[in-house]
Amino acid sequence: MSTAIRRSPAARLSSRRGAVFVEEAGWEIPASYGNHAEERAAIRDRVAIADITARAKVDIRGRIPEALPSPADTVLARISAEWAVLLGAPDAEGRLIRAIEPVAGAGAMVTDVTHLFAGVALAGPALPEVVQRATSWDPSTLPPGAAAGAPIAEVRALLVRRELPFPLLEVFVATEFGRYVWETLSGIVTSLGGAPAGWQALRAEGWR
Amino acid sequence: MSERLPARQGEAIRRDRRIRFRLERRTIAAFEGDTVGSALAAAGVTITGRSFKYHRPRGLSCMTGSCPNCLMQIDGIPNVRACTEPAREGMRVERQNAWPSADRDIHGWLNTFSFMMPPGFYYKIFQHPHWAWPLVEPYIRSKAGLGRVPQEPDHRRRRRINLHPDVLVIGAGAAGLAATAEAAKAGASVVLLDQGREAGGHLLGEASSTLRSALAREALGSRARFLAETAAFGVFGGGLIGASGPDALYRIRAQHVIFATGAVEGSAVFPGNDLPGVMLSSAVHLLLHRYGVLPGRRAVVLTGDNVGYSTAWALKDAGAEVTVVDLRSDGGWPEGFPVFAGATILSAHGRRRVSAVSVGTVGATSGQKVSCDLVVNACVQTPSTNLLAQAGARLVFDETLQAFLPDEMPDRMWAVGAVAGARSPEASVAQGRLAGLEAAAGSGHPVDAASIAALRSEAARSGDPIVLPPEASAASGKQFACVCMDVTAKELTTAAAEGFDSMELLKRYTTITMGPCQGKACMASSQRLCGAITGRSFAETSPTTSRPPWVPVEMGTLAGARLTPRKETTMHDRHVAAGAEFMWAGDWRRPHHYTTPEAEVAAVRNRVGLIDVSTLGTFRIKGPESVELLERLYPNRFSDLAVGRVRYGVMLNDEGVILDDGAVVRLADDEFFVTVTTGNTAALERWITWWNADWGLDALILNVTGAYGAVNLAGPRARDVMTSLTDADVSGSAMPYMTATRMAVADVPSLVLRIGFVGETGYEIHFPSAYGEHLWDAVMGAGRSHGIVAFGLEAQRILRLEKQHILVGQDTDAESDPYEAGLGWMVKDDKEDFLGLRSLRDLKERGPLERLVGFTAPERWLPPEGASVVREGAWVGRVTSARRSEAVGGVVGLAWVPAEWAADGSTFEIQFGGSHTIGTVRIDPFYDPRGERLRS
């Protein structure tokens, strides 16, 4: 029997775009699409799309403290007073749950939702144009570092705007919409002259 | 006749770049930058189409896309406005609504018999005898038309783009450009729309391009985004502006909106006012200055102010012989032309093009004949207030300008330029700058207060009173109030006499303002005529209600980019590789079958099968009062459900009607794992969350559907396969029916439920969805030596039907209660409360009226779902599911029948279409009635 490996729902679609996969923390991750320099250039100069489904995701909801600490190397996406999602590196969900449960309090439900959401990162200066074609939601209402629930490609999504030297939006949708959303957004990105980017390029540009 | 002029400064055409296109059988030479209309004018084509009803010849009139006169079929697309459509090499242009050609249209006879077609004639005649109308109607429709609908599908890709600027400016004329420049300079994000290819609006028709160039540089050199060839077509709820651009639908939600929509020229109403060669002054200016075309050599210009003289001068400078008919009698007009003062055009004459006009005083029936080949209307300006009205602006009549103008604007909206009554470029620019600054300030950008104060005085409206032509001429002949729908002044008079005496009634009865121009060309003249007929003034005759779309929008643009959200499981690619035929199940794409449903059923019954059931809705419910929540949601009891046990439950609404069913697993004292039907997941998430909030219970609900993949391994060899996949003890004694155990399956942490929808030994494996492909491969690999097959939805439906397991929503409907559905055994009506309890008590006391029962029927005919159950020819019930079953040897199904028939062996008749069969009631499952295989 082969080793148990976790795979994004859009993995096969990435394969068709030339993705080179590596195994990292039990996940099959699209490390690159064959041209590292071009992928980094897309992030810096135009727009890139990356499959970040492998991110660890922990849902915290209920009566949760106003100031919820986020462990090192994580992103705390606070969507509302009663809902937050903690994002981390692949396979970090167990560690994150252990770290957050004690501080979340008894009134909170902490759930590993790593597999609940497929994730896509949209990065680059043309990000607003991608968003304009994918949703009626106004991205300017989301300041850097903030998170919100909004529709993308007519599907409910969790959006996290990152504070990086370049515009970057992490989009999380229900796993069952993963293939559809990847297909739709990558179509828009390509039509705008963008390209898919792997984790190597994203990380090289400072994304964690 | 029209002709191309020598090159001039500021023209839009590139004379060094020639193109050719086809007009029917003729080749038309044009220059790059020409529109189809300008190229046709330069080529001397006078007739651009035939009118909607009377097939009268029509020619270029506005050159701004505001009238219906030049609608043409271009490259197969009907109703393209030739006057604004760019000419392209090789395009195919056809004139519409004519046969065999627009030049010699055989249906021109309709014009002679127009007396047979008064307003509403289709309501009045051909009604008796009744059989005549179906014969006549197709003929009438074939003669009245607007081009042919293309038969080929339209494969163009359209985009749907959402914009959220600080400031939206609609219209890139002088006012719009000035507003854009100021708002953008102040730091606001600005989107500027214009339906033209270039910014400039009416300035494009001016001989000098100095002001236009300066404004365009100032506005478009800023950080504003200019969307050319993009027209706002409607204002919708919440301030949403819809705009249509080249292959794109824009949905714009701006903080501030500046309407610089300008004004549309209208025609005076006199006999022959629709003849080719009768034009608006805007068309003359554009033809002269943008396209280098002289539209006529002998022109008569009708005007009521000095602005009309600029048109006269332009024509004269281009070499035309010009006569002016001035509605004013008090002098003050410029020198240089023969002028008929205090006069109007009484009628225009000609057959295929205007050849002369009769000029006389208002009210006269005849006057002096003046030969001409061009008549220019430079006397009626109608502010384009439609979008303003849609936005909620209050319009009031301005006596000086003789027009309805915005008086009160909604919050964060401005009207500037000609639409607001500005009569000079200078006033337009001042109004635009003022609005731009105010909008920027409203968006939080710093602006100079002194600039605002200074602009306020410049922006004020001023000018001499407008003198309009008479509402209609006293001369005889057809004089058109509405050229789109061929409605004459006389027809309006007739309609008003019949009692349709307001604009709204006239519109509905005569179709006035309902044509392609949507009132742009005819609203003001119609209002004035309506007022004159009914004894009211122009001011007292309100325009009709403005509704989107203000400009025509292609259906494909409205439909936009085709987004069809679809759900797929993480094993989707494995199903594709296995050759699955897919079907829609709600939003899901699910395998219907891989080989044949019958073969898959046989494999499950005799060996082992695997089905992807990740589509099941799953919820995690946790909290100290999670038991209480379930107790109130379900008629079942859950307080006594042990940890690790599974219970089948049915959820009801408060009327006791079945909403859904599924399994409830107790994971811990305060935690449950709940499965629900695929198609009901979202609705049930809302339902459970809503009731939890209403009851104020301390329980949290999380929809974890996508988090878990799930497969059902079923069949007599399922346990053998499971044993090779896990170290856990999966024997019947260690893991009996209706239990759940956490275990590693193929090294994947899983929750395994011993349940079975298909009636065999079964393991429903729920696992983190990202392991989908790994787990599918592992199970199929382990099952290979046992003859495993993947089975699809159709096989599952047959298998479940053999067990009489119901599908909520298919076998139940909005009136099905658990007693009648044969699920009364699960109702614990001794509980204190649950949703539907009160109704169920009443239903129990009343007793069932009908019952859902299983039935068998002979093999020869498979009744479709929905087939009628009949008694003595009357409908008494329906078949909800039916399939052929090899295991049973005939048709098996479920049907609603009268309650008294719910006994083994009862028979009933099933009918559908012309077929019928006899069903025999079977209360117990058809297959393995004691459930021994299921529980083994």
Interface residues (C-beta under 8 A of the other chain):
Chain A: M1 S2 T3 A4 I5 R6 R7 S8 P9 R12 W27 T53 A54 D59 R61 G62 M109 T111 D112 V113 T114 H115 L116 F117 A118 V131 Q132 R133 T135 S136 W137 D138 P139 S140 A153 E154 V155 A174 T175 E176 F177 G178 R179 Y180 T184
Chain B: R159 R160 I161 N162 L163 H164 R251 R253 A561 L563 P565 R566 K567 E568 T569 T570 H572 D573 W588 S614 T615 R620 K622 G623 L700 L702 V704 T705 G706 A707 Y708 A746 D747 V748 P768 S769 A770 Y771 G772 E773 H774 L775 D777 A778 G781 A782
